[in-house]
Amino acid sequence: MRRVDLRSDTVTLPTPAMRKAMAEAEVGDDVYGEDPTVNRLEAITAEKVGKEAALFVSSGTQSNLVAILTHCQRGDEYIVGQIAHTYMYEGGGAAALGSVQPQPLDFESDGTLDLKKVEAVIKPDDFHFARTRLFCLENTQAGKVLPLDYQARANALAKRRGLTIHLDGARIFNAAVKQKINVREIAKYYDSVTVCLSKGLAAPVGSMLCGTAAFIKESRRWRKVLGGGMRQAGVLAAAGIVALTEMVERLEEDHENARRLGEGLTEIPGFRLEPSGVQTNMVFFEMDERLRGVFIPFMAERGVIIGTGHYPIRLVTHYGIEAADIEYVLCAARDCSERFLVK
Ligand SMILES: *Cc1c(COP(=O)(O)O)cnc(C)c1O
């Protein structure tokens, strides 16, 4: 039976080129700064993202946490989306490990944070309040691409109010590919940027934190404090280099597959796409009451794996999923609709 795993782009497996690069990687002790492959990955990333320096970290969660610990001190605060990864999905790390308090705000339907609301929660310089230090955005946010002019205004607000600004750009390359721009055009609005290699770019492990040389020097310290100093990490970095140099343009295929999947679902009775539509590699949709309890198990019997953690349901396309898989998924969804919707 065909297996189509639409839970996340984190399920991607390393490409044959990655396996080869990993096997042949030149390595050394990265904590001593002596792993040539890690050093090369960091240099390539910094160049691509348009920052002075980059740091190879074990995960996106670690990258965001290191960024917050580097930007903020104990008793500081960061402004963040209510359902942002950096707030909702990182185990409260900033508070638990950094004594940094989040100030969450609801995302708007386009994945932005309303800048008037952001400005309104920046605390005055008064010892009753935490010190507002950092403003965090996410791009893509639930598959949505932040407009460039919005990011310019977010940057201007942060600078005017003396905040630093961080981007959780786990999927920044999806955004850049969608907007047909160089990723630097996005990254330039941020003091620091997290980039995930292990999502749609298909590397097995790793994320990159990017920023100024001084920021990355301090981040390197925090990475070590968090237990994230790795030794012959070049075996992993080698896959990361392939991810950055060979896997970016093909994200377009994931976007096209997601677009086709969304379009196909709207043609089947009982499925309703979210109004924001499909922008990158994620499809969010709602279902008729009668399909709610049965859809995911029905699809699982056909080998289509769908995550249960989201409603509206989230489907994610990625490396390893082909156009024919999308047609297969749509066919199974049509069968489900026909079986359970009594006409
Ligand atoms: C996946 C993801 C991360 C990082 O996740 P890890 O599993 O820790 O690598 C960060 N932000 C967003 C928006 C993500 O989707």
The ligand as an ORCA input file, in Angstrom:
! r2SCAN-3c Opt
* xyz 0 1
  C       9.472     23.199     13.544
  C       9.465     24.596     13.979
  C      10.431     25.086     14.842
  C      11.543     24.253     15.405
  O      11.224     22.978     15.716
  P      12.287     21.855     16.131
  O      11.440     20.637     16.067
  O      12.745     22.195     17.486
  O      13.392     21.878     15.141
  C      10.386     26.407     15.163
  N       9.435     27.211     14.675
  C       8.500     26.793     13.836
  C       7.500     27.753     13.294
  C       8.474     25.467     13.458
  O       7.525     25.032     12.633
*
